[in-house]
Amino acid sequence: MSKRTDGPRVLIRVNDKAGNEYLCPVEELRDPKNITQEELRYCFDSTQEAFTDREVMAIIRSEFRKHPKDDD
């Protein structure tokens, strides 16, 4: 896993070995193609949570609002 930063989190869709789909912060994953149970605790279960594409975009936008870009 990479170091956490104060910037916005990048979420990606991944599947576990059983084929379940999750939204996970990319910085928490070692290998998105082989996600572990440990890594899943940082993820959202997209089927259980029933996220639509619009909701996924809202989650992503909310992460950007939490961490506004610094204008140096």
N, C-alpha and C positions, 0 to 999 in steps of 0.2 A: 504494500500500500504506500502511496506517496504521501508527502507531508500535506497537512491541511493548510489552506490559506484563508485569508480574510475576504477574498474575492468571491464572486458568484459561483455556485456549484453547477457543474455540468452534469445533467441527468441523461442516462442512456437506457434504452430498453434491452434487457437481457433475459435469457431463459435458463432455468435450472435444468438438471438432468431429467426431471419428470416432464419438462415442457411448459412449466408454469412461467408466466411472463411477469417481470418486475421492472420498476423504474429505480435505477441506482445512481448514486453520485459516482462519477467515473474515478475520482481520486481515491475511493474506498476499495477499488477492485484491482486485484493483481492481474487476473486474466478474465475478461468478460465472457469468454467462451467456456470457462470452467469455474463458475462462481461457487464459493463455499458457503456453508451454513453460517459461518462467522461473518462473512461479508453480507449475507442477506439481512442481517439485523439493521443495516443502514438503508435498506431498500423499502419501497412501497410495493405491495402486491397489487399489480394493476388490474387483475381480474376480481380479486376480493374487494378492492376499493372501487372497481368499476369506473376507471378513468376513461373519459373520451379524449380524443385528440385535442379538443378545445380545453378540457380540464388540464391536460398535460402542459399545454402552452401557458395556462394561468399559473400553474405551479412554477414553471420556469421563470415567468415574468416576476412572480413574487420573490423568488430568490434574487433576481437582479435588483429589485427595490430594496431588499435587505442590505445589499452591498453595492451602493451606487459607485459608478466609475469615478475615480479621482481624476480631476483635470489639473495636471501639473503645469 
